[in-house]
Amino acid sequence: MKTKILIATHNKGKAREITAILESAGASDIEFLQPDDVGIYDSPDETGADYESNAIIKARFYGAKSGIISIADDSGLEVTALDGFPGIKSARVKAPEDSDKSRYETLLEMMEPVEEGNRAARFVCVAAAFIPKNVTRRPFAGEKHVTRHPLAGETSEIITIHEHWNGIILAKPQGDSGFGYDPVFYDETTGKSAAEMSTGEKNRVSHRGKAFRKLWERMPK
């Protein structure tokens, strides 16, 4: 029987991206599920003060409801010239419409007065895995470098991994792939926006790709 892992998000684009990352990392004999597949249609309130707290909230919410290993992330775009805005509120930026395009257009408007050489930004990701108490996880090399969160009153466990991806904010969108702020985030090492990259290219260099590959190394197999 295949191991079941729940990708704890209702965001289809993010779920596809995480699945592709894990499959490329060797998760070939895993049945990846989404909340709808197990009858979970609601979402937790993301009330955490930082990425890690929100990632834990999501992983624990879906993991406790489903009873299976659940993985989540919380991520955001931090723009240096805007003092780290939008940060953990990246998906909830106030914009004329509730859409990725409207949010990144709002960001571009805010960036109009910023000089070309001062448009540095980074994507940040914290990936989290909720390991239910009925699942045994083997220790691994480098255990001391990973944040582990025994949950009060439970034998379940949360593992978190932090990663980031440096780039700059473009003056106008480029590319049609990806989601979120991908069209306006430019990676200087590849010479492409995140939305101009193939899935494989993006997953090799992105914050989410790096975080989930490391998380996969530490999860029960």
N, C-alpha and C positions, 0 to 999 in steps of 0.2 A: 504494500500500500504506500502511495506517495505521501511524503510529508506535506502538510497543508500550512501555508503561511498567508495570513491576511494582510493585504496592503491597506493600511488604515487611512483611506482618503476617498472622498466622493469625486475628486478631480480626476477625470478620465485621462487627461494628458499627463498628469503627474504619475498616475498608476502605470500607464504604458511605459513611461521613462524608467521608473524604478524596476519594473519587470525586465526590461531590456538590459539594464545594468546588471541585475543579479544573474540573468541567464548568461550574459557574457563572462561573468565571474565564475561560472561553473555550476549554477543552480539548474541543472538540466532535469533532475528527477523530482521537482517540486511542483505542487499544484498551488498556483497563486490565485487567491480569491480577493474579491472586493466586498465592501460591506453589504451591498445589495444581494450578493450571492448567499449570504448567511442571514438574510432578513433584518439587517440593521440599516435603517433609513434615516436615523437622526445623527446629529453631530454634537460633540462636546463644545462648551464655551471655552474659547482659547483665552483664558484669563491670566496666563503666565506673564511674568515681567521680562522674560528673555526667550530666546529660541529653544533652549534646552527644556525649560519648564513647559512650553507649549507642545514640544515633541513628546514629552512624557505624558502629558494630559491625553493626547490623542492615542498614543500606543496603549496606554492603560485602559482608556475608555472602551476601545474596540476589542482589546484582548480580554478584558474581564467579561464583556458581553458574549464573546464568541467562544472563549475557552481554548483558543488556539494561539500559537505564536503570532504576534501582530507587530508589524513594523510601520513606523511613521516618520515623518520629518517635519521640521519647521525651518523655513528658509526665508531669506529676504535680501533685498538689494540695499547696500549702504553706499551713499554718495558722499565723498569727502567734502566737497564744496557746500553740501547741505547739512553738514554736521551729522552724517550718518543716516539721514532721512532717505527713504521711508522706513528702513529697518524692519522690525517685526510687524509693522502695519502695511507691508508692501502689497498684500492682497486686498487691503481694505482702505487704500488711498481714496479720499473723496474726489470724485471725478464726475463729469456730466452724465456719464452712463456707467452702469455696472458691467464693465468689460475690460479685458486686458488692453485693448487698443486705446480706450479712453484714459486708462490709468497711465500708460506710458506717454501718451500725448500730453497729459497734465504734467508729468515729470519734465518732458522736453520744454514746456513753457516756462517752468521754474528755472531751467538751466540756460535759457536764452542769454542772460547777461554774463554767464560764466565764460571766461576765456578758454581757448582751445587747450592750452597746456595745463588747465586746472580741472579737468573733467574725470579724474580718477574715481573708480568705484570698485566695489567687490560684491559678489554674491556670497552669502554665508549659509551654511546648512548644518543643522544638527539632526542626525539620524538616530532613531531610538528603536529598540526591540523590547517588547514585553514578552518575557518567558514565563508561561504559566507554571504553577507549582508542580504539575504532573509531568513536566518535561525536564530531563536531566541534561545539563550543559557541561561539557568537558572543559577543564581549565585550558588555557592556551598560552603560548609564548608572549611575553609582553603584557601579561594580565594587569600589572600595576599601572600601566599607562592608560587604561580605559576607565571611564567613570561608571561605577556600578551603584545601583540604587535599590538596596533591599527595601521592600515596602512594609511599612509598619503593620504588624498583625498578620502578615502573610509570608509565605515562602516563595511567592512569585518574585521576579526580578526584572529590573529595567537596565539595559545597557545603552550607553549613548556614545556617539562619535561626533567630533566637531571637524568641519573642513571649510575651506573658502576658495574663491576663484577671483583673481584680480583682473581688472580690465578698465575700460573707459566708457563714458556715455557719449554716444554719437549725437550729431546735431539733427539727424533725421533717421528714421527707421530703415534698416536694410535686411532683406530676407523674408521668407514666408513660412519658415518652419518653426518648431518649438512653440512656446506659450509664454505668458507673463511678459516680462521685460526683455525677452530674448532679442527682439528686433533692434533695440537701442543699446545693447551691451556688446562692446567690441573687444575681442581677444587679440591683443597685439602679437602674441606668439604664433598664432595661426593666420593672422591677417583677415579674419572673418568675424562677422557678428555671430552671436549664438544662434540666430535664426537663419544664418546661411550655412550652418554646419549640417552634415548628415547626422543621423542619430548616433552612429558609432563615434564620429569625431567629437561630438559634444560630450558624450558620456565618458570619453577618455580624459578630458581636461576639466570637466565641470565640478563645481562644489558638491553636487548631488552624487555624481559618479564616484568621486573619491570617497565620500562618506559611506555610501552603501557598499562599496567593495570592501572597505575596512570592517564594516558591520558584519558582512557576510562571513568573513574569516572567523568571527567570534561567536557565530550562532550555532545552535545544535544542528547536526547534519544527520 
